[in-house]
């Protein structure tokens, strides 16, 4: 948990971060999730990212990288990430199996660091909100204590906080029952650290950008299946897979953009009632 990645940048340069989330890969490349081939959609996203020719300093992967717990699925993820020269860090989601995830990604050269010092002004902290075997999230006492210690060590740095589960309702009641259960405990830690202004999540397979007690919470589309916003019951969306760019500026501000694949190749089976 104490592993650290130090990413030096020239002077007051902005930090360019790429978020990829909820790839839901399988051991077999022809497997589908709700009608979408997740290996193909992941690689289509990677191709579109590279085609944009945007510079990236760091790739962050915010959970649910594998659907079937297999080491082969994590290897598929790593093979795709190898196309970037920038380092990648990751955290687990509710579908992930951490023993396979940790060993396979580390063997592939992907850092297990949960704290990244970027340039002179920012740090990125990655939290584990997984409660194994259930879809909702919770931060353990250990995680909350670790977070408080890391923030107290460098209170002058702006912090981007990453976790899989959304701490604030997204407006889908079926999804929001699977949110972060102890968001109040997280808020109690963060209230003492005003330079934590931005939180970044995955999990909900849709774009979200809302305010939470003076902080900004963002969630990002999956590289495969999308969930339709503002639905009481499980509902799939027909918008395309996506990813998020973030730029962390020296003054503590953040600019961001969600991008999606063009076309409609990866539309899911909208008759599906769950997974």
C-alpha positions as CSV (number, residue, x, y, z in Angstrom):
1,X,0.0,0.0,0.0
2,X,2.9,2.3,0.6
3,X,4.3,2.0,-3.0
4,X,4.9,5.4,-4.5
5,X,5.2,6.5,-8.1
6,X,7.1,9.7,-8.7
7,X,6.4,11.4,-12.0
8,X,8.5,14.5,-12.4
9,X,7.4,17.1,-14.9
10,X,9.1,20.2,-16.1
11,X,8.5,23.3,-14.1
12,X,4.8,24.2,-13.8
13,X,3.6,22.0,-16.6
14,X,0.1,20.7,-16.5
15,X,-0.4,17.0,-15.8
16,X,-2.2,15.2,-18.6
17,X,-4.1,12.2,-17.3
18,X,-6.1,9.5,-19.3
19,X,-8.8,7.6,-17.4
20,X,-9.8,4.2,-18.7
21,X,-12.4,2.3,-16.7
22,X,-14.7,-0.7,-16.5
23,X,-13.2,-2.7,-19.4
24,X,-14.8,-6.0,-18.1
25,X,-12.4,-8.2,-20.1
26,X,-12.6,-12.0,-20.2
27,X,-10.0,-14.7,-20.7
28,X,-11.4,-15.4,-24.1
29,X,-11.3,-12.6,-26.7
30,X,-14.7,-13.5,-28.2
31,X,-16.7,-13.3,-24.9
32,X,-19.4,-10.7,-24.7
33,X,-21.0,-8.7,-21.9
34,X,-24.7,-7.8,-22.5
35,X,-24.1,-8.2,-26.2
36,X,-20.8,-6.2,-26.4
37,X,-17.5,-7.9,-27.2
38,X,-15.4,-6.2,-24.4
39,X,-12.0,-7.0,-25.9
40,X,-13.0,-5.5,-29.2
41,X,-14.5,-2.4,-27.6
42,X,-11.4,-1.9,-25.4
43,X,-9.1,-2.0,-28.4
44,X,-11.3,0.3,-30.4
45,X,-11.1,2.8,-27.5
46,X,-7.3,2.4,-27.4
47,X,-7.1,2.9,-31.2
48,X,-9.2,6.1,-31.0
49,X,-7.1,7.4,-28.2
50,X,-3.9,6.9,-30.1
51,X,-5.5,8.4,-33.3
52,X,-6.2,11.6,-31.3
53,X,-2.4,12.0,-30.9
54,X,-2.9,13.6,-27.5
55,X,0.0,13.6,-25.1
56,X,-0.5,11.7,-21.8
57,X,1.6,11.7,-18.7
58,X,-0.3,9.1,-16.7
59,X,-3.0,6.4,-17.4
60,X,-5.4,5.7,-14.5
61,X,-7.6,2.6,-14.6
62,X,-10.4,2.8,-12.1
63,X,-11.6,-0.8,-11.7
64,X,-13.7,-3.6,-13.1
65,X,-10.9,-4.4,-15.5
66,X,-11.9,-8.1,-15.6
67,X,-15.3,-9.7,-15.7
68,X,-14.3,-13.3,-15.0
69,X,-11.5,-13.0,-12.4
70,X,-9.0,-14.6,-14.8
71,X,-5.3,-13.8,-15.1
72,X,-5.7,-13.9,-18.8
73,X,-8.2,-11.0,-18.7
74,X,-5.8,-8.8,-16.8
75,X,-3.1,-9.8,-19.3
76,X,-5.3,-8.6,-22.1
77,X,-5.7,-5.3,-20.2
78,X,-1.9,-5.0,-19.8
79,X,-1.3,-5.8,-23.4
80,X,-3.4,-2.9,-24.4
81,X,-1.8,-0.5,-21.9
82,X,1.6,-1.5,-23.2
83,X,0.8,0.7,-26.3
84,X,1.4,3.8,-24.1
85,X,4.8,5.1,-23.1
86,X,3.2,6.7,-20.0
87,X,3.0,4.7,-16.8
88,X,-0.3,3.3,-15.6
89,X,-1.8,2.9,-12.1
90,X,-4.9,1.0,-11.2
91,X,-7.4,0.3,-8.4
92,X,-9.9,-2.6,-8.0
93,X,-13.6,-2.6,-8.7
94,X,-16.3,-4.8,-7.4
95,X,-15.9,-7.3,-10.3
96,X,-12.1,-7.6,-9.9
97,X,-10.2,-10.4,-8.2
98,X,-7.3,-8.8,-6.5
99,X,-4.8,-11.7,-6.3
100,X,-4.9,-12.2,-10.1
101,X,-5.1,-8.5,-10.7
102,X,-2.1,-7.6,-8.6
103,X,0.2,-10.4,-9.7
104,X,-0.6,-10.3,-13.5
105,X,-0.4,-6.5,-13.8
106,X,2.8,-6.3,-11.8
107,X,4.4,-9.0,-13.9
108,X,3.4,-7.0,-16.9
109,X,5.3,-4.0,-15.6
110,X,2.2,-2.0,-14.5
111,X,2.8,-0.2,-11.2
112,X,0.8,-1.2,-8.1
113,X,1.5,2.3,-6.7
114,X,-1.5,3.9,-4.9
115,X,0.1,7.2,-4.5
116,X,1.5,9.2,-7.4
117,X,3.4,12.5,-7.0
118,X,3.1,14.3,-10.3
119,X,5.2,17.4,-11.0
120,X,5.6,19.9,-8.2
121,X,1.9,20.7,-7.3
122,X,-0.2,17.5,-7.4
123,X,-0.6,14.1,-6.0
124,X,-3.0,11.3,-7.1
125,X,-4.3,8.9,-4.4
126,X,-6.0,5.6,-5.3
127,X,-8.4,4.1,-2.9
128,X,-9.7,0.5,-2.6
129,X,-13.5,0.6,-2.1
130,X,-14.0,-3.1,-3.0
131,X,-16.1,-5.2,-0.6
132,X,-15.4,-8.7,-2.0
133,X,-18.4,-10.5,-3.4
134,X,-20.9,-7.7,-3.3
135,X,-21.5,-4.8,-5.8
136,X,-21.6,-1.9,-3.3
137,X,-18.4,-0.2,-2.0
138,X,-17.0,0.7,1.4
139,X,-13.7,2.2,2.5
140,X,-12.2,0.3,5.4
141,X,-10.7,1.9,8.5
142,X,-7.3,1.1,7.1
143,X,-8.1,2.9,3.8
144,X,-9.4,6.0,5.6
145,X,-6.4,6.1,8.0
146,X,-4.0,5.7,5.0
147,X,-5.8,8.5,3.2
148,X,-5.6,10.9,6.1
149,X,-1.9,10.2,6.7
150,X,-1.0,10.7,3.0
151,X,-3.0,14.0,2.9
152,X,-1.4,15.2,6.2
153,X,2.1,14.5,4.9
154,X,1.7,16.9,1.9
155,X,-1.1,19.3,2.7
156,X,0.3,21.8,0.2
157,X,-0.3,19.6,-2.8
158,X,-3.5,19.5,-4.7
159,X,-5.0,16.0,-4.7
160,X,-7.0,14.1,-7.2
161,X,-8.7,11.2,-5.4
162,X,-9.6,8.0,-7.3
163,X,-12.0,5.3,-6.3
164,X,-14.2,2.8,-8.1
165,X,-17.6,3.5,-6.4
166,X,-19.4,6.8,-6.5
167,X,-19.8,8.5,-3.1
168,X,-22.8,10.6,-4.2
169,X,-26.1,9.3,-5.8
170,X,-25.9,9.3,-9.6
171,X,-29.7,9.4,-10.0
172,X,-30.2,5.8,-11.0
173,X,-31.8,4.1,-8.0
174,X,-30.8,0.6,-9.1
175,X,-27.1,1.7,-9.4
176,X,-27.2,4.0,-6.3
177,X,-27.9,1.0,-4.0
178,X,-24.4,-0.1,-5.1
179,X,-22.6,3.1,-4.3
180,X,-20.0,3.9,-1.6
181,X,-21.8,3.0,1.6
182,X,-19.7,5.1,4.0
183,X,-19.3,8.4,2.0
184,X,-19.9,10.3,5.3
185,X,-16.7,8.8,6.7
186,X,-14.8,9.9,3.6
187,X,-16.3,13.4,3.9
188,X,-15.1,13.5,7.5
189,X,-11.5,12.9,6.4
190,X,-11.6,15.3,3.5
191,X,-13.2,18.2,5.4
192,X,-9.8,18.9,6.9
193,X,-8.0,19.0,3.6
194,X,-9.3,21.8,1.4
195,X,-6.9,21.0,-1.5
196,X,-8.8,17.8,-2.2
197,X,-11.2,19.3,-4.7
198,X,-11.6,16.5,-7.3
199,X,-12.7,12.9,-7.0
200,X,-12.8,10.5,-10.0
201,X,-14.8,7.3,-10.2
202,X,-15.8,4.5,-12.5
203,X,-18.5,1.9,-11.7
204,X,-21.6,3.6,-13.1
205,X,-20.8,3.2,-16.8
206,X,-22.0,6.7,-17.5
207,X,-20.7,10.3,-17.4
208,X,-21.2,12.2,-14.2
209,X,-20.0,15.6,-13.0
210,X,-21.6,16.8,-9.8
211,X,-20.7,18.9,-6.7
212,X,-20.2,17.3,-3.3
213,X,-19.6,19.7,-0.4
214,X,-17.4,22.0,-2.4
215,X,-15.7,19.1,-4.3
216,X,-16.2,17.9,-7.8
217,X,-17.1,14.3,-8.4
218,X,-16.6,12.9,-11.9
219,X,-17.5,9.4,-13.3
220,X,-16.6,8.2,-16.7
221,X,-18.1,5.9,-19.4
222,X,-17.0,2.3,-19.6
223,X,-15.0,1.1,-22.6
224,X,-17.8,-1.4,-23.2
225,X,-21.4,-1.3,-22.0
226,X,-23.2,1.9,-21.0
227,X,-25.9,2.3,-18.4
228,X,-28.7,4.8,-19.1
229,X,-28.8,7.8,-16.7
230,X,-31.8,8.6,-14.5
231,X,-33.4,5.1,-14.6
232,X,-35.1,3.4,-11.6
233,X,-34.4,-0.1,-13.0
234,X,-31.6,-1.7,-14.9
235,X,-31.5,0.0,-18.3
236,X,-28.8,-0.1,-21.0
237,X,-27.9,2.9,-23.0
238,X,-27.0,3.0,-26.7
239,X,-24.4,5.7,-26.5
240,X,-20.9,4.5,-27.5
241,X,-18.0,3.4,-25.2
242,X,-15.8,6.2,-23.9
243,X,-12.9,7.5,-21.8
244,X,-11.9,10.7,-20.1
245,X,-9.0,13.2,-20.4
246,X,-8.0,15.3,-17.5
247,X,-5.5,18.1,-17.2
248,X,-4.3,19.1,-13.8
249,X,-3.0,22.7,-13.7
250,X,-0.4,24.2,-11.3
251,X,-3.0,26.4,-9.6
252,X,-5.1,23.4,-8.5
253,X,-7.7,23.8,-11.2
254,X,-8.7,20.9,-13.4
255,X,-10.1,20.7,-17.0
256,X,-11.6,17.6,-18.4
257,X,-13.3,16.1,-21.4
258,X,-15.2,12.9,-22.0
259,X,-14.7,11.3,-25.4
260,X,-16.6,8.5,-27.1
261,X,-16.2,6.2,-30.0
262,X,-17.8,7.4,-33.3
263,X,-20.4,5.1,-34.8
264,X,-22.7,2.5,-33.3
265,X,-20.7,-0.8,-33.5
266,X,-20.8,-1.5,-29.8
267,X,-24.5,-1.2,-29.1
268,X,-25.6,-3.7,-26.4
269,X,-28.5,-6.0,-26.2
270,X,-31.1,-3.6,-24.7
271,X,-33.4,-6.5,-23.8
272,X,-31.0,-7.6,-21.1
273,X,-32.4,-7.3,-17.6
274,X,-29.1,-7.4,-15.6
275,X,-25.8,-9.1,-15.3
